């Protein structure tokens, strides 16, 4: 994968933006459980009262609370509250008498300060509330009647421990769930006379639990609001609506980030895949025969399509998951620990089990992924051979054999895919089992903590959601562990193509061809051996082909005729010796310049999908119609072109499937002639032509291409009888050179070939 990392460089800005959006999405997702916890804890359980320090409090309430405070806390509280007339207005312009209809003439109102000051007030009121509760419990334990409070004090103290109250309504008209402040105010004088040691003991008992202190403070704050006649139901509704709207905005922001991340990741993945395909195609276009010998056509097609698709799929999913999952996992752990450290072992247990499961899956799956890609290559190879050789298969009635051959490979691939898919299918129920098990474990553990007032219900619910987020992030990571190995196999296969050394490259300082020696081809002691072969395919070949002459090459099958053509076109480089064209070694010229001088007609006529005109103009895009018609006439192709209603605009199917073999060869010859090259090379290009058409073609070539250098590779002696020189090859060696008549007398190999094709009269 690292070997292809450079293809991400053009998309770095998009990647950075995507990561930023993923971070924002993770922050949104991590905050939603926290706000849900606040709705449960504050909105429902605390009636929307967020702070232990009330916004407004009666003078009696202030006196009660400051009695339980330390001197330092008392001074700080008095500095942050102001005694105000009920008729005055707050910052919003509303009279306090409207907000608190049961307030007396005066009440204490909290000054608007910084968050730090608010935290100080909450701490002071919470500590004072819990101190009062602890003190009452201590007094109730010392004296059964609680100094006149009876069971009311004991009940209030006991219920405040959990942050809630079930005490009945008082005669002040306070709502249910508030403390009987009338009874508590009646204790004020007695509380002021208690020894300092009693207060110190109560404060020490209250100092241990900040969460319980705040909950106790909120219960008293609710009672103070009820005493003033505040609409607690409206406060609760307003708080729930506020947090609900905030959650909605966060969810919308997270959703927008998700959509943008999906768009960006798709664009990045598609862009990388496009560039990879372009690079692979460009690289393959530069391959010489040596490189094509290393890779099969089916394998190259698979690498350019299926393998690159694997990379694209990984990027689409990976950009989102690889970046998002760690952020969500780390953030989820931090947020969960903020809710409860004591239950963190449940998440650790789930992570350990998940990690073990993922490790097992990866170790089992990776070898299968490697096998799958090779089997895809094999399936493509078999399919391609069947499609291209369909007529031969039918001619030999071998359909059943080919079906068995295809089914064998198909079943191997299917079995490998089924194994991997079954492995993936097992992952989901295993993950769901772990998630549900962890949920039950959290509920079982958390309910005990809630009952002991060590945790609130909302915090337990939030912890549960954070645990699910952590597990889901590990599920995403596990999916990456499954996708990455498969994509890594594909990346290695793509890199093999891209990193293949090209054996035939243009020189750094190319030379120009000599215009005074146009059409001159010289082979000087040329030898060639295929990579890995034990002996030379050609050995010590020397001849010269001149302008206006026909040089023919003939020999038995496998004698090296086509190899000479491939060397002249520099599809391969010679192992020893030199090939000169126009006086310049072909290795010192640019390949484009070399091949621009040559018109090549391969042994098997190859046509591209498009029109006849498109194929004829393939070597010269600006070819005039007159020249195109001339080339077609010389190649004896106008006969069947003229029969088509569209003439040169007639469509050619892929590979020329809608024309005959002879028509394909004639169009290939016309394509080579149309570019008006210096050199014409025919690699057994007349084999599909009948004798009449061949004779007419050779006559037309002599009349219209007589000034070109022609090299004709042929099997028919009749095709080359009139050549100025004939090269006879046998097992890669030149065993004869001369005219037809000379070779009949001097070359036994040529005589043997000729005698098998010509009559005695023609041999005479």
NUDONU-687710 format. One record per residue (C-alpha): x, y, z; residue in three letters. Coordinates in pm, whole numbers, padded with zeros to 5 digits, always signed. Layout:
N
XYZALA
...
//
This chain:
764
+00000+00000+00000UNK
+00285+00239+00086UNK
+00425+00191-00265UNK
+00111+00356-00405UNK
+00088+00632-00142UNK
+00220+00893-00387UNK
-00112+00872-00574UNK
-00279+01037-00273UNK
-00054+01343-00298UNK
-00278+01540-00541UNK
-00566+01494-00297UNK
-00390+01600+00025UNK
-00605+01911+00071UNK
-00920+01699+00034UNK
-00780+01445+00280UNK
-00703+01715+00537UNK
-01054+01858+00499UNK
-01202+01509+00528UNK
-01009+01439+00849UNK
-01124+01772+00992UNK
-01484+01688+00905UNK
-01445+01341+01056UNK
-01311+01498+01374UNK
-01614+01728+01381UNK
-01847+01433+01316UNK
-01684+01236+01599UNK
-01718+01532+01837UNK
-02087+01559+01748UNK
-02144+01187+01798UNK
-01958+01190+02130UNK
-02156+01483+02267UNK
-02502+01345+02195UNK
-02494+01081+02477UNK
-02369+01348+02715UNK
-02663+01575+02640UNK
-02899+01282+02661UNK
-02755+01218+03007UNK
-02825+01581+03102UNK
-03186+01554+02987UNK
-03235+01250+03212UNK
-03033+01375+03510UNK
-03120+01744+03501UNK
-03426+01776+03280UNK
-03622+01487+03431UNK
-03474+01404+03772UNK
-03381+01761+03870UNK
-03682+01932+03704UNK
-03451+02132+03477UNK
-03258+02285+03767UNK
-02894+02280+03663UNK
-02721+02447+03955UNK
-02714+02398+04330UNK
-02696+02777+04371UNK
-03042+02920+04288UNK
-03084+03227+04069UNK
-03292+03384+04347UNK
-03340+03297+04715UNK
-03539+03439+05004UNK
-03354+03615+05291UNK
-03451+03326+05520UNK
-03312+03075+05273UNK
-02989+03270+05238UNK
-02951+03288+05614UNK
-03007+02912+05642UNK
-02751+02826+05374UNK
-02480+03066+05494UNK
-02516+02921+05844UNK
-02387+02588+05706UNK
-02102+02749+05512UNK
-01747+02824+05617UNK
-01652+03188+05664UNK
-01467+03192+05333UNK
-01764+03039+05146UNK
-02003+03281+05320UNK
-01800+03585+05212UNK
-01778+03462+04854UNK
-02152+03391+04836UNK
-02242+03731+04981UNK
-02019+03897+04720UNK
-02199+03718+04436UNK
-02559+03782+04550UNK
-02733+04115+04587UNK
-03039+04191+04802UNK
-03300+04326+04562UNK
-03658+04453+04584UNK
-03907+04213+04425UNK
-04045+04497+04215UNK
-03714+04550+04038UNK
-03645+04407+03692UNK
-03381+04160+03583UNK
-03146+04197+03284UNK
-03419+04067+03052UNK
-03655+04342+03167UNK
-03894+04117+03362UNK
-03995+04206+03717UNK
-03879+03957+03978UNK
-04229+03964+04123UNK
-04358+03806+03799UNK
-04090+03536+03801UNK
-04125+03467+04171UNK
-04486+03560+04268UNK
-04453+03432+04629UNK
-04140+03628+04703UNK
-04158+03884+04984UNK
-04066+04245+04945UNK
-03701+04162+04905UNK
-03498+03864+04783UNK
-03139+03776+04704UNK
-03057+03763+04330UNK
-02742+03610+04187UNK
-02509+03846+04003UNK
-02426+03759+03644UNK
-02063+03653+03653UNK
-01818+03417+03490UNK
-01849+03039+03474UNK
-01579+03004+03738UNK
-01784+03210+03983UNK
-02088+02996+03907UNK
-01888+02682+03982UNK
-01776+02833+04313UNK
-02137+02907+04408UNK
-02250+02556+04314UNK
-01972+02408+04524UNK
-02055+02630+04823UNK
-02433+02566+04809UNK
-02387+02195+04740UNK
-02143+02153+05029UNK
-02369+02356+05257UNK
-02677+02150+05158UNK
-02505+01818+05227UNK
-02363+01960+05551UNK
-02715+02047+05666UNK
-02840+01700+05576UNK
-02551+01529+05755UNK
-02605+01754+06057UNK
-02977+01673+06073UNK
-02907+01302+06048UNK
-02652+01332+06329UNK
-02900+01524+06546UNK
-03178+01275+06464UNK
-02953+00992+06567UNK
-02868+01169+06896UNK
-03229+01254+06982UNK
-03531+01064+06852UNK
-03753+01374+06807UNK
-03481+01562+06614UNK
-03513+01879+06827UNK
-03872+01934+06719UNK
-03833+01820+06358UNK
-03985+01478+06416UNK
-03973+01239+06125UNK
-03968+01523+05876UNK
-03600+01597+05934UNK
-03504+01234+05922UNK
-03699+01172+05603UNK
-03558+01479+05432UNK
-03208+01383+05523UNK
-03251+01028+05410UNK
-03399+01114+05074UNK
-03150+01388+04999UNK
-02874+01128+04997UNK
-02996+01012+04659UNK
-03049+01357+04521UNK
-03428+01321+04524UNK
-03710+01385+04768UNK
-04050+01231+04820UNK
-04152+01457+05107UNK
-04515+01575+05092UNK
-04617+01932+05015UNK
-04600+02189+05290UNK
-04846+02456+05389UNK
-04639+02711+05194UNK
-04782+02569+04872UNK
-04452+02426+04743UNK
-04475+02153+04484UNK
-04441+01789+04571UNK
-04081+01669+04595UNK
-03952+01968+04794UNK
-03821+01992+05149UNK
-04043+02133+05425UNK
-03857+02465+05456UNK
-04098+02595+05727UNK
-03980+02319+05960UNK
-03617+02378+05868UNK
-03643+02756+05916UNK
-03783+02685+06262UNK
-03445+02531+06351UNK
-03249+02843+06250UNK
-03192+02979+06601UNK
-03094+02635+06729UNK
-02855+02581+06437UNK
-02683+02912+06507UNK
-02617+02804+06867UNK
-02461+02465+06782UNK
-02094+02425+06877UNK
-01833+02468+06603UNK
-01719+02106+06652UNK
-02066+01976+06552UNK
-02057+02181+06232UNK
-01698+02071+06164UNK
-01799+01704+06195UNK
-02092+01752+05957UNK
-01875+01942+05706UNK
-01613+01667+05718UNK
-01879+01405+05644UNK
-02009+01613+05353UNK
-01667+01679+05199UNK
-01620+01331+05052UNK
-01872+01325+04766UNK
-01898+01625+04531UNK
-02163+01457+04310UNK
-02393+01388+04605UNK
-02331+01739+04736UNK
-02447+01892+04408UNK
-02755+01666+04397UNK
-02843+01767+04753UNK
-02792+02132+04661UNK
-03026+02095+04364UNK
-03298+01945+04589UNK
-03274+02246+04821UNK
-03258+02486+04524UNK
-03583+02335+04397UNK
-03737+02396+04738UNK
-03617+02757+04736UNK
-03770+02811+04390UNK
-04095+02653+04509UNK
-04092+02880+04814UNK
-04070+03184+04583UNK
-04353+03050+04365UNK
-04141+02988+04052UNK
-04301+02773+03779UNK
-04079+02464+03811UNK
-04273+02280+03539UNK
-04197+02562+03294UNK
-03831+02555+03400UNK
-03819+02181+03333UNK
-03988+02214+02992UNK
-03762+02503+02890UNK
-03451+02307+02984UNK
-03557+01993+02796UNK
-03648+02197+02487UNK
-03315+02385+02503UNK
-03106+02068+02528UNK
-03328+01891+02273UNK
-03277+02171+02018UNK
-02905+02168+02089UNK
-02897+01791+02030UNK
-03090+01841+01706UNK
-02837+02100+01586UNK
-02549+01869+01679UNK
-02715+01579+01498UNK
-02768+01797+01190UNK
-02404+01912+01201UNK
-02289+01551+01235UNK
-02516+01446+00947UNK
-02383+01727+00725UNK
-02026+01622+00809UNK
-02113+01261+00723UNK
-02253+01362+00383UNK
-01951+01582+00304UNK
-01709+01310+00414UNK
-01889+01061+00189UNK
-01869+01302-00104UNK
-01501+01385-00049UNK
-01394+01025+00011UNK
-01575+00913-00305UNK
-01410+01186-00510UNK
-01066+01108-00367UNK
-01108+00734-00421UNK
-01238+00784-00776UNK
-00952+01024-00852UNK
-00687+00786-00720UNK
-00842+00496-00916UNK
-00850+00710-01231UNK
-00483+00806-01192UNK
-00384+00447-01117UNK
-00565+00319-01426UNK
-00399+00589-01633UNK
-00054+00503-01495UNK
-00101+00129-01545UNK
-00231+00180-01898UNK
+00051+00422-01980UNK
+00306+00179-01839UNK
+00165-00115-02035UNK
+00168+00099-02350UNK
+00546+00128-02305UNK
+00596-00245-02251UNK
+00823-00421-02494UNK
+00787-00785-02588UNK
+01001-00882-02288UNK
+00755-00726-02043UNK
+00453-00877-02216UNK
+00621-01214-02175UNK
+00613-01156-01796UNK
+00240-01073-01766UNK
-00049-01245-01933UNK
-00313-01029-02103UNK
-00578-01161-01862UNK
-00363-01068-01563UNK
-00303-00716-01693UNK
-00677-00667-01748UNK
-00750-00791-01393UNK
-00488-00560-01246UNK
-00625-00262-01437UNK
-00986-00330-01337UNK
-01053-00560-01041UNK
-00737-00477-00845UNK
-00779-00102-00885UNK
-01145-00138-00783UNK
-01026-00303-00460UNK
-00805+00001-00392UNK
-01093+00237-00470UNK
-01330+00048-00237UNK
-01072+00056+00042UNK
-01025+00431+00003UNK
-01398+00503+00004UNK
-01447+00304+00325UNK
-01102+00353+00473UNK
-01087+00732+00460UNK
-01400+00738+00673UNK
-01331+00444+00900UNK
-00953+00455+00947UNK
-00969+00819+01056UNK
-01310+00819+01225UNK
-01288+00494+01425UNK
-00976+00586+01632UNK
-01116+00932+01710UNK
-01447+00779+01817UNK
-01277+00504+02019UNK
-01039+00737+02207UNK
-01308+01002+02257UNK
-01555+00737+02373UNK
-01309+00603+02632UNK
-01241+00955+02765UNK
-01611+01043+02784UNK
-01701+00707+02942UNK
-01432+00748+03210UNK
-01574+01092+03289UNK
-01907+00926+03358UNK
-01771+00635+03564UNK
-01417+00511+03621UNK
-01533+00214+03823UNK
-01717+00057+03525UNK
-01430+00098+03276UNK
-01343-00271+03315UNK
-01655-00361+03113UNK
-01522-00169+02810UNK
-01171-00314+02855UNK
-01316-00665+02858UNK
-01514-00601+02538UNK
-01209-00452+02362UNK
-00990-00751+02454UNK
-01248-01000+02322UNK
-01298-00795+02004UNK
-00924-00766+01941UNK
-00880-01142+01973UNK
-01168-01205+01735UNK
-01031-00960+01475UNK
-00681-01111+01499UNK
-00811-01461+01434UNK
-01016-01342+01135UNK
-00723-01154+00981UNK
-00482-01446+01016UNK
-00730-01682+00850UNK
-00848-01441+00578UNK
-00523-01300+00437UNK
-00407-01621+00260UNK
-00752-01656+00105UNK
-00744-01300-00030UNK
-00416-01371-00207UNK
-00561-01688-00357UNK
-00877-01507-00473UNK
-00688-01253-00686UNK
-00488-01529-00857UNK
-00808-01723-00921UNK
-00967-01411-01075UNK
-00667-01394-01311UNK
-00715-01760-01398UNK
-01090-01717-01455UNK
-01029-01419-01683UNK
-00771-01619-01877UNK
-01006-01912-01931UNK
-01294-01678-02024UNK
-01082-01485-02269UNK
-00952-01800-02435UNK
-01307-01935-02468UNK
-01444-01617-02619UNK
-01156-01559-02860UNK
-01140-01924-02963UNK
-01511-01994-02972UNK
-01515-02101-03337UNK
-01226-02343-03287UNK
-01394-02489-02977UNK
-01717-02545-03169UNK
-01532-02685-03469UNK
-01374-02952-03250UNK
-01695-03007-03049UNK
-01502-02930-02731UNK
-01773-02728-02559UNK
-01816-02980-02278UNK
-01443-02987-02213UNK
-01430-02605-02197UNK
-01737-02598-01970UNK
-01564-02837-01731UNK
-01248-02628-01747UNK
-01440-02309-01674UNK
-01648-02470-01399UNK
-01336-02599-01227UNK
-01185-02252-01199UNK
-01523-02095-01122UNK
-01586-02341-00839UNK
-01239-02279-00695UNK
-01307-01904-00694UNK
-01656-01953-00554UNK
-01525-02176-00275UNK
-01262-01920-00179UNK
-01517-01637-00182UNK
-01768-01842+00016UNK
-01505-01919+00280UNK
-01423-01549+00320UNK
-01790-01447+00316UNK
-01881-01707+00578UNK
-01601-01570+00792UNK
-01741-01220+00748UNK
-02094-01340+00823UNK
-01977-01483+01155UNK
-01828-01147+01248UNK
-02160-00963+01272UNK
-02342-01199+01512UNK
-02025-01224+01720UNK
-02008-00845+01740UNK
-02378-00819+01828UNK
-02337-01083+02096UNK
-02048-00886+02248UNK
-02243-00558+02227UNK
-02554-00703+02390UNK
-02344-00877+02655UNK
-02166-00553+02740UNK
-02500-00370+02756UNK
-02636-00621+03008UNK
-02313-00603+03207UNK
-02329-00222+03222UNK
-02695-00231+03332UNK
-02622-00490+03600UNK
-02319-00301+03733UNK
-02459+00047+03683UNK
-02795-00025+03855UNK
-02611-00118+04171UNK
-02417+00208+04159UNK
-02736+00404+04098UNK
-02901+00238+04398UNK
-02597+00333+04610UNK
-02618+00696+04488UNK
-02271+00658+04333UNK
-02406+00722+03983UNK
-02704+00885+03818UNK
-02939+00707+03577UNK
-02852+00943+03290UNK
-02481+00883+03341UNK
-02536+00508+03325UNK
-02731+00548+03001UNK
-02458+00770+02857UNK
-02189+00522+02965UNK
-02383+00250+02784UNK
-02393+00454+02464UNK
-02024+00537+02487UNK
-01950+00166+02528UNK
-02152+00096+02213UNK
-01962+00368+02027UNK
-01630+00219+02135UNK
-01738-00129+02026UNK
-01869+00008+01696UNK
-01537+00182+01637UNK
-01360-00149+01692UNK
-01607-00308+01452UNK
-01506-00049+01192UNK
-01139-00118+01261UNK
-01203-00492+01226UNK
-01365-00429+00887UNK
-01052-00239+00787UNK
-00836-00529+00900UNK
-01038-00743+00662UNK
-01041-00498+00369UNK
-00680-00380+00397UNK
-00517-00722+00340UNK
-00724-00780+00028UNK
-00650-00433-00104UNK
-00283-00479-00008UNK
-00266-00787-00230UNK
-00415-00582-00515UNK
-00176-00295-00444UNK
+00124-00529-00469UNK
-00003-00659-00802UNK
-00053-00305-00935UNK
+00289-00198-00806UNK
+00448-00495-00986UNK
+00325-00351-01315UNK
+00415+00009-01232UNK
+00762-00083-01103UNK
+00850-00316-01389UNK
+01167-00196-01557UNK
+01111-00118-01924UNK
+01377-00299-02123UNK
+01336-00076-02430UNK
+01357+00297-02360UNK
+01426+00599-02576UNK
+01784+00729-02546UNK
+01842+01041-02340UNK
+01996+01214-02639UNK
+01825+01069-02948UNK
+01982+01109-03290UNK
+01812+01199-03617UNK
+01785+00971-03918UNK
+01996+01053-04224UNK
+01754+01190-04489UNK
+02001+01097-04766UNK
+01967+00726-04688UNK
+01587+00694-04673UNK
+01450+00341-04662UNK
+01784+00166-04602UNK
+01773-00126-04354UNK
+02091-00303-04247UNK
+02117-00610-04024UNK
+02477-00655-03910UNK
+02559-00986-03742UNK
+02233-00971-03543UNK
+02168-01232-03274UNK
+01875-01250-03037UNK
+01781-01470-02744UNK
+01452-01456-02553UNK
+01474-01396-02179UNK
+01531-01727-02001UNK
+01586-01921-02326UNK
+01872-02170-02356UNK
+01972-02082-02713UNK
+01948-01797-02961UNK
+01628-01750-03161UNK
+01839-01572-03425UNK
+02213-01604-03480UNK
+02446-01392-03692UNK
+02188-01246-03932UNK
+02338-01004-04186UNK
+02159-00851-04485UNK
+02068-00513-04637UNK
+01726-00403-04767UNK
+01730-00106-05003UNK
+01480+00152-05118UNK
+01263+00040-05409UNK
+01349-00326-05355UNK
+01157-00620-05211UNK
+01339-00826-04951UNK
+01160-01150-04875UNK
+01210-01376-04574UNK
+01106-01740-04585UNK
+01168-02042-04373UNK
+01009-02321-04181UNK
+00783-02260-03881UNK
+00982-02135-03581UNK
+01284-02037-03790UNK
+01276-01673-03665UNK
+01103-01488-03950UNK
+00867-01282-03728UNK
+01152-01222-03483UNK
+01340-01029-03753UNK
+01033-00809-03800UNK
+01000-00753-03423UNK
+01367-00652-03403UNK
+01334-00410-03694UNK
+01039-00241-03522UNK
+01232-00256-03194UNK
+00967-00455-03011UNK
+01273-00637-02882UNK
+01636-00529-02870UNK
+01908-00736-03029UNK
+02129-00944-02800UNK
+02431-00886-03026UNK
+02497-00697-03344UNK
+02326-00391-03493UNK
+02016-00296-03687UNK
+02059+00027-03884UNK
+01775+00219-04050UNK
+01877+00511-04268UNK
+02227+00467-04129UNK
+02122+00503-03764UNK
+02120+00229-03501UNK
+01755+00185-03403UNK
+01858+00198-03033UNK
+01984+00556-03081UNK
+01656+00692-03221UNK
+01325+00771-03057UNK
+01082+00479-03093UNK
+00814+00714-03225UNK
+01047+00844-03499UNK
+01153+00490-03590UNK
+00800+00353-03620UNK
+00678+00662-03805UNK
+00902+00549-04093UNK
+00758+00199-04103UNK
+00422+00071-04222UNK
+00360-00258-04045UNK
+00105-00523-04136UNK
+00095-00799-03871UNK
+00043-01167-03941UNK
-00305-01150-03790UNK
-00499-00849-03909UNK
-00603-00643-03607UNK
-00881-00386-03644UNK
-01011-00154-03375UNK
-01377-00087-03302UNK
-01494+00215-03498UNK
-01547+00299-03863UNK
-01340+00186-04160UNK
-01221+00546-04197UNK
-01111+00552-03832UNK
-00901+00239-03886UNK
-00743+00365-04209UNK
-00659+00701-04048UNK
-00508+00536-03742UNK
-00149+00609-03851UNK
-00228+00951-03998UNK
-00514+01143-03839UNK
-00533+01414-04109UNK
-00542+01168-04400UNK
-00741+01317-04693UNK
-01026+01106-04827UNK
-00858+01083-05165UNK
-00546+00923-05016UNK
-00762+00695-04803UNK
-00944+00576-05113UNK
-00613+00524-05296UNK
-00476+00310-05012UNK
-00793+00102-05005UNK
-00778+00056-05381UNK
-00415-00062-05374UNK
-00500-00303-05090UNK
-00790-00443-05296UNK
-01033-00335-05025UNK
-01255-00102-05230UNK
-01445-00400-05368UNK
-01617-00479-05038UNK
-01606-00121-04902UNK
-01803-00001-05205UNK
-02071-00262-05138UNK
-02149-00108-04800UNK
-02407+00175-04797UNK
-02197+00376-04552UNK
-01872+00305-04742UNK
-01585+00438-04525UNK
-01828+00522-04244UNK
-01930+00157-04204UNK
-01880+00031-03849UNK
-01613-00225-03762UNK
-01692-00444-03461UNK
-01439-00514-03188UNK
-01147-00708-03335UNK
-01303-00684-03682UNK
-01551-00960-03600UNK
-01800-00841-03864UNK
-01557-00877-04157UNK
-01382-01184-04297UNK
-01017-01273-04239UNK
-00920-01165-04590UNK
-01104-00834-04551UNK
-00927-00775-04220UNK
-00590-00831-04387UNK
-00672-00599-04677UNK
-00784-00323-04438UNK
-00465-00374-04235UNK
-00259-00338-04553UNK
-00455-00025-04652UNK
-00390+00122-04304UNK
-00015+00068-04346UNK
-00015+00218-04696UNK
-00222+00520-04591UNK
+00056+00665-04376UNK
+00295+00661-04677UNK
+00593+00515-04493UNK
+00948+00474-04615UNK
+00945+00106-04525UNK
+00665-00151-04560UNK
+00684-00468-04353UNK
+00441-00752-04427UNK
+00455-01029-04165UNK
+00290-01313-04358UNK
+00012-01066-04438UNK
-00112-01231-04758UNK
-00195-01571-04609UNK
-00571-01508-04597UNK
-00589-01379-04955UNK
-00678-01592-05252UNK
-00424-01615-05537UNK
-00617-01378-05762UNK
-00648-01106-05498UNK
-00286-01156-05393UNK
-00162-01120-05749UNK
-00368-00803-05798UNK
-00237-00667-05470UNK
+00128-00735-05557UNK
+00080-00568-05893UNK
-00080-00262-05731UNK
+00200-00245-05474UNK
+00462-00248-05748UNK
+00288+00038-05925UNK
+00208+00255-05622UNK
+00470+00158-05361UNK
+00764+00083-05588UNK
+00983+00350-05425UNK
+00935+00204-05077UNK
+01156-00054-04909UNK
+00947-00368-04872UNK
+01016-00658-04638UNK
+00781-00951-04692UNK
+00768-01245-04455UNK
+00587-01526-04633UNK
+00515-01896-04643UNK
+00414-01903-05009UNK
+00699-01914-05260UNK
+00466-01762-05522UNK
+00440-01448-05308UNK
+00815-01381-05310UNK
+00933-01524-05641UNK
+00988-01178-05792UNK
+01167-01030-05486UNK
+01507-00869-05545UNK
+01648-01080-05264UNK
+01517-01367-05058UNK
+01651-01452-04712UNK
+01614-01819-04620UNK
+01609-01902-04247UNK
+01644-02237-04077UNK
+01643-02273-03696UNK
+01738-01908-03651UNK
+02025-01906-03897UNK
+02046-01756-04243UNK
+02112-02049-04477UNK
+02058-01871-04806UNK
+02031-01532-04973UNK
+01964-01442-05334UNK
+01696-01439-05600UNK
+01445-01716-05654UNK
+01645-01877-05935UNK
+01975-01846-05751UNK
+01836-02008-05439UNK
+01685-02297-05631UNK
+02039-02385-05740UNK
+02235-02299-05426UNK
+02006-02349-05124UNK
+01871-02699-05051UNK
+01635-02566-04780UNK
+01475-02322-05024UNK
+01451-02586-05295UNK
+01275-02815-05051UNK
+01020-02546-04968UNK
+00970-02452-05332UNK
+00937-02809-05453UNK
+00658-02867-05202UNK
+00458-02576-05348UNK
+00553-02545-05718UNK
+00523-02777-06013UNK
+00826-02919-06194UNK
+00774-02673-06479UNK
+00783-02380-06234UNK
+01100-02515-06073UNK
+01280-02544-06405UNK
//
